[in-house]
Amino acid sequence: MTSLPHQAKLGFFSIMTGYLMLFASVTSSAAETVNAENLPPFMKPELLAHIVAMDMTDDQKQVFRASLGDCVSSLPGVIQREIRRGGTDIPKRVRRATNRKFNAFDKAVSKTLTAEQRTHWSKYFEGFKTAMTESYLSR
């Protein structure tokens, strides 16, 4: 009778040890795979340097995150919509549609920034547009 609880304890500990080993292997492999090549285009180190240099307030960061998320998440749909519509000069229409999204992002963020922050913002924004355009053109 006393051997059953002991076996149950051993089973519990072996299961917990297995989970801990799995967790350790997942976290270590996740940490190894994070490098500059695996980051999304808008999080490249050269662009992040401009974001840090802006030294945004909490309210500015909130506007930036919301606007960035809206821009990045809506770009694939905008591109697909223009391709689906078909017709002539699809690349021109895609470029115009993506520029509208980029300009909305720029307008939303730049109105919250100071003059000093805008110099870093313009550098970030140009790099952002280039990186996102290259990313979607490579697909």
C-alpha positions as CSV (number, residue, x, y, z in Angstrom):
1,M,0.0,0.0,0.0
2,T,2.8,2.4,0.8
3,S,4.4,1.8,-2.6
4,L,1.5,3.3,-4.6
5,P,1.9,6.8,-3.2
6,H,5.6,6.6,-3.7
7,Q,5.1,5.5,-7.3
8,A,2.6,8.4,-7.8
9,K,5.2,10.8,-6.4
10,L,7.9,9.4,-8.8
11,G,5.5,9.7,-11.7
12,F,4.7,13.3,-10.8
13,F,8.3,14.2,-10.5
14,S,9.2,12.6,-13.7
15,I,6.4,14.4,-15.5
16,M,7.5,17.7,-13.9
17,T,11.1,17.1,-14.9
18,G,10.0,16.4,-18.4
19,Y,8.1,19.7,-18.6
20,L,11.0,21.6,-17.1
21,M,13.4,20.1,-19.7
22,L,11.0,21.0,-22.5
23,F,10.6,24.5,-21.2
24,A,14.3,25.0,-20.9
25,S,14.9,23.7,-24.4
26,V,12.2,25.9,-25.9
27,T,13.4,29.0,-24.2
28,S,17.0,28.4,-25.0
29,S,16.2,27.8,-28.7
30,A,14.0,30.8,-28.8
31,A,16.7,33.0,-27.4
32,E,19.2,31.6,-29.9
33,T,16.9,32.3,-32.9
34,V,16.4,36.0,-32.1
35,N,18.8,38.0,-34.2
36,A,18.8,40.9,-36.7
37,E,17.9,38.6,-39.7
38,N,14.8,37.2,-37.9
39,L,13.3,40.5,-36.9
40,P,10.4,42.1,-38.9
41,P,11.5,44.8,-41.3
42,F,10.2,47.6,-39.0
43,M,12.3,46.4,-36.0
44,K,15.8,46.3,-37.6
45,P,18.5,47.7,-35.3
46,E,19.2,50.7,-37.5
47,L,15.5,51.7,-37.2
48,L,15.3,50.9,-33.5
49,A,18.1,53.3,-32.9
50,H,16.0,56.2,-34.2
51,I,13.0,55.1,-32.1
52,V,15.2,55.2,-29.0
53,A,16.7,58.5,-30.0
54,M,13.2,60.0,-30.1
55,D,12.8,59.5,-26.4
56,M,9.0,59.4,-26.6
57,T,6.7,59.9,-23.7
58,D,4.2,57.2,-22.7
59,D,1.4,58.9,-24.6
60,Q,3.6,59.2,-27.7
61,K,4.6,55.6,-27.4
62,Q,0.9,54.5,-27.2
63,V,0.1,56.5,-30.4
64,F,3.2,55.1,-32.1
65,R,2.4,51.5,-31.2
66,A,-1.3,51.8,-32.3
67,S,-0.4,53.5,-35.6
68,L,2.4,51.1,-36.3
69,G,0.2,48.1,-35.7
70,D,-2.5,49.5,-37.9
71,C,-0.1,50.3,-40.7
72,V,1.7,47.0,-40.6
73,S,-1.4,44.8,-40.2
74,S,-3.4,46.6,-42.9
75,L,-0.6,46.6,-45.6
76,P,-1.1,42.9,-46.8
77,G,-4.9,43.5,-47.1
78,V,-4.4,46.7,-49.1
79,I,-2.0,45.0,-51.5
80,Q,-4.2,42.0,-51.9
81,R,-7.3,44.1,-52.6
82,E,-5.5,46.0,-55.3
83,I,-4.2,42.8,-56.9
84,R,-7.7,41.2,-56.7
85,R,-9.2,44.2,-58.4
86,G,-7.0,43.5,-61.4
87,G,-7.0,45.9,-64.4
88,T,-4.2,47.9,-65.7
89,D,-1.2,49.4,-63.8
90,I,-1.5,47.3,-60.7
91,P,2.0,48.2,-59.4
92,K,1.1,51.9,-59.5
93,R,-2.2,51.3,-57.6
94,V,-0.4,49.2,-55.0
95,R,2.2,51.9,-54.5
96,R,-0.5,54.5,-54.1
97,A,-2.5,52.4,-51.6
98,T,0.6,51.6,-49.5
99,N,1.6,55.3,-49.6
100,R,-1.8,56.2,-48.2
101,K,-1.2,53.8,-45.3
102,F,2.3,55.1,-44.8
103,N,1.1,58.7,-44.8
104,A,-1.7,58.0,-42.3
105,F,1.0,56.4,-40.0
106,D,3.3,59.5,-40.5
107,K,0.4,61.9,-39.8
108,A,-0.8,60.2,-36.7
109,V,2.6,59.9,-35.1
110,S,4.2,63.2,-36.2
111,K,1.4,65.3,-34.8
112,T,2.4,64.1,-31.3
113,L,6.1,64.7,-31.6
114,T,8.2,67.8,-30.8
115,A,10.5,69.5,-33.3
116,E,13.5,67.7,-32.0
117,Q,11.8,64.3,-32.1
118,R,10.7,64.9,-35.7
119,T,14.3,64.8,-37.0
120,H,14.7,61.3,-35.7
121,W,11.2,60.5,-36.8
122,S,11.8,61.5,-40.4
123,K,14.9,59.2,-40.5
124,Y,13.0,56.3,-38.9
125,F,10.0,56.8,-41.2
126,E,12.1,56.8,-44.4
127,G,13.9,53.7,-43.3
128,F,10.5,52.1,-42.3
129,K,9.0,52.8,-45.7
130,T,12.0,51.4,-47.5
131,A,12.2,48.3,-45.3
132,M,8.5,47.6,-45.7
133,T,8.4,48.2,-49.4
134,E,11.4,45.9,-49.9
135,S,9.8,43.3,-47.7
136,Y,6.6,43.2,-49.7
137,L,8.3,43.4,-53.1
138,S,10.4,40.4,-52.2
139,R,7.3,38.2,-51.7
